[in-house]
Amino acid sequence: MKDVICLETVSSTNTYLKGLADAPSGTVVISETQTGGVGRYKRTFHSPKGGIYLSYLFRDPICGAQYLTPIAGVCVKRAIESLCGVNVGIKWVNDLILGNKKICGILAESVTDGKTSRTILGIGVNVNTAKDGFRGDLSDIASSLLIETGKLTDEGALCAEIIKNLDGITADRAGYLQEYRKSCVTVGKDVVFYSQDGTHEGRVLGVDDSFSLEILTKNGEKRSIFSGEVSTKPLQNSEI
């Protein structure tokens, strides 16, 4: 039987799962709230009641650890669409979008303990969060299934569907890639991206076979971005 740990509150489901060094692959930690949820680049992940905060443990994932984040995005997208009857977009690389606002974030973290390596996938979905549940500027960029559909969603049923989809991840990366490409709202957008060699501007041409973002920069150079920060901001005086 699968190990599913359900909590009322926790600092972070990812942190909690990291502490379970001997937990088997497929272990899940779910909490109603988080007091110290963290997103990419150590940003605070707002975690009020009404959301799903779930971490899933992979040991040697069949799809390859480097592809877990985008593939998990497809898994969660499928779960939401099947239960809620909505079309969800993916903002490269790890955000799910509904009504032009973020409803889900995904964070993969690798942990090495001597001889073993684990990948912990953290998923936060804004499910039944009301408008007043988003503080300050968050209301401009974040939303919930409740706000966008006007209907309450069964959080338990959605959790079960997400877990089922994660359990069922296969080595067929091409199938996930095709769906990811169709759903990626970043394609065709003008972006600013940040890499080790500085800040650049460009237009997104597509998603390649490794889920990297293909970008034509403002100076005509083609770049492939597998990780890093990408913001869909209007470019000034650009002809790309």
C-alpha positions in Angstrom: 0.0 0.0 0.0 1.2 3.5 -0.9 2.5 5.7 2.0 0.4 8.8 2.1 1.1 11.2 5.0 -1.7 13.7 5.6 -1.0 16.7 7.8 -3.0 19.8 8.9 0.0 22.1 8.7 3.7 21.9 8.1 6.6 24.3 7.4 7.0 22.6 3.9 5.9 19.3 2.6 9.2 19.1 0.6 11.2 19.7 3.8 9.1 17.1 5.7 9.7 14.5 3.0 13.4 15.2 2.8 13.6 14.2 6.5 12.2 10.7 5.7 15.5 9.3 4.4 14.3 5.7 4.2 10.9 6.5 2.6 10.2 4.3 -0.4 9.7 5.7 -3.9 6.1 7.0 -4.3 5.7 8.3 -0.7 3.4 11.3 -0.6 3.1 14.1 2.0 0.0 16.3 1.8 -0.8 19.3 4.1 -3.8 21.6 4.4 -1.4 24.6 4.8 2.3 25.4 4.8 3.9 28.0 7.0 7.2 28.1 5.0 6.4 26.9 1.5 9.2 27.7 -1.0 9.1 28.0 -4.8 11.9 28.4 -7.3 14.9 30.5 -6.2 13.8 30.3 -2.6 10.8 32.5 -3.1 8.0 32.3 -0.6 5.1 30.1 -1.8 1.9 31.4 -0.3 0.0 28.4 1.1 -3.4 29.3 2.6 -6.1 26.8 3.4 -8.1 25.8 0.4 -5.1 24.7 -1.7 -3.4 21.4 -2.3 0.2 21.2 -1.0 1.7 17.9 -2.0 5.2 16.4 -2.2 6.0 13.1 -4.0 9.2 11.1 -3.7 10.9 9.6 -6.7 13.9 7.2 -6.6 15.3 6.7 -10.1 12.3 8.0 -12.0 11.6 6.1 -15.2 11.3 9.3 -17.3 14.7 10.8 -16.1 15.0 13.2 -13.1 15.8 16.1 -15.4 12.4 15.9 -17.1 10.3 15.5 -13.9 9.2 19.1 -13.6 7.7 19.5 -17.1 6.2 16.0 -17.1 4.7 16.6 -13.7 3.2 19.8 -15.1 1.4 17.7 -17.7 0.3 15.2 -15.1 -1.3 17.9 -12.9 -2.8 19.7 -15.9 -4.5 16.4 -16.9 -5.8 15.9 -13.4 -7.3 19.4 -13.2 -8.8 19.2 -16.7 -10.4 15.8 -16.1 -12.1 17.0 -12.8 -12.9 20.6 -13.6 -13.6 20.6 -17.3 -11.3 23.5 -18.0 -8.3 24.1 -20.4 -5.1 24.7 -18.5 -2.0 26.3 -20.0 1.6 25.8 -19.0 4.0 28.7 -18.5 7.5 27.4 -19.0 8.8 25.6 -17.1 6.7 24.9 -14.0 3.6 27.0 -13.7 0.0 26.1 -14.6 -2.1 29.0 -15.9 -5.9 29.5 -16.0 -7.5 32.8 -16.9 -4.0 34.3 -17.6 -3.1 33.7 -13.9 -1.0 31.2 -12.0 -3.0 28.4 -10.3 -0.2 25.9 -9.7 3.6 25.9 -9.1 5.9 22.8 -9.2 9.3 22.5 -7.7 11.7 19.5 -8.0 14.5 19.2 -5.5 17.3 16.6 -5.6 18.6 15.1 -2.3 21.8 12.9 -2.1 22.3 10.8 1.0 25.7 9.0 0.6 25.0 6.3 -2.0 21.4 7.1 -2.7 19.8 9.9 -4.6 16.2 11.1 -4.4 14.1 13.6 -6.2 11.3 15.3 -4.3 8.6 16.9 -6.4 6.6 19.7 -4.6 3.2 20.7 -6.1 1.0 23.6 -4.9 -2.4 24.1 -6.5 -4.7 27.0 -5.6 -8.0 25.1 -5.5 -10.7 26.6 -3.3 -8.9 29.8 -2.4 -11.2 32.9 -2.4 -10.1 36.3 -3.9 -9.3 37.7 -0.5 -6.9 34.7 0.1 -4.2 36.3 -2.1 -2.3 39.0 -0.3 -1.2 42.3 -1.9 0.3 42.0 -5.4 -0.4 38.2 -5.5 -3.9 38.9 -6.6 -2.5 40.4 -9.9 -0.7 37.2 -10.8 -2.3 34.3 -8.9 -5.8 32.8 -9.0 -7.6 29.6 -8.0 -9.9 27.1 -9.6 -12.7 28.5 -7.5 -12.2 32.1 -8.7 -11.8 31.0 -12.4 -14.6 28.5 -12.6 -17.0 29.8 -9.9 -17.2 26.3 -8.5 -15.8 24.4 -5.5 -13.5 21.5 -6.3 -13.2 18.3 -4.2 -9.7 18.7 -3.0 -9.4 15.0 -2.0 -10.5 13.9 -5.4 -8.1 16.2 -7.1 -5.3 15.0 -4.9 -6.1 11.4 -5.7 -6.1 12.2 -9.5 -2.8 14.0 -9.3 -1.2 11.1 -7.4 -2.6 8.6 -9.8 -1.1 10.5 -12.7 2.3 10.7 -11.0 2.2 7.0 -10.2 1.5 6.3 -13.8 4.4 8.3 -15.3 6.0 6.3 -18.1 9.2 6.4 -20.1 7.2 7.7 -23.1 8.7 11.2 -23.0 7.4 12.0 -26.5 3.8 11.8 -25.4 4.3 14.2 -22.6 6.4 16.5 -24.8 3.6 16.7 -27.4 1.0 17.7 -24.8 3.5 20.1 -23.2 4.1 21.9 -26.5 0.4 22.3 -27.2 -0.2 23.7 -23.8 2.8 26.0 -23.4 1.6 29.6 -23.3 5.1 30.9 -23.4 5.7 30.0 -27.0 5.5 33.1 -29.3 5.9 35.5 -26.4 8.5 38.2 -26.1 10.6 37.4 -23.0 13.4 38.5 -20.8 15.6 35.7 -19.6 18.4 35.4 -17.2 21.4 33.1 -17.6 24.9 32.7 -16.3 26.2 35.1 -18.9 23.7 37.9 -18.1 20.2 39.2 -19.0 18.9 38.8 -22.5 15.7 39.6 -24.5 14.1 37.5 -27.2 11.1 35.8 -28.7 10.2 32.2 -27.8 10.2 30.0 -30.9 9.2 26.7 -29.3 10.0 23.9 -27.0 12.7 21.4 -28.1 12.9 17.6 -27.5 14.5 18.1 -24.0 11.7 20.5 -22.9 14.2 23.4 -23.3 12.9 26.8 -24.5 14.1 27.8 -27.9 14.6 31.6 -28.1 15.6 33.9 -30.9 17.4 36.7 -29.1 17.1 40.4 -29.9 20.5 40.3 -31.6 19.5 37.4 -33.8 21.1 34.5 -31.9 19.2 31.3 -31.3 19.5 30.1 -27.7 18.2 26.9 -26.0 17.3 27.4 -22.3 16.9 24.3 -20.1 16.8 26.1 -16.8 16.8 29.7 -15.5 14.4 32.6 -15.1 12.2 33.6 -18.0 9.7 36.5 -17.7 7.1 37.3 -20.3 7.6 41.0 -20.5 7.1 43.4 -23.4 10.4 44.2 -25.2 11.2 47.8 -25.9 11.9 48.8 -29.5 12.3 45.2 -30.6 12.0 43.8 -34.1 12.4 40.0 -33.7 
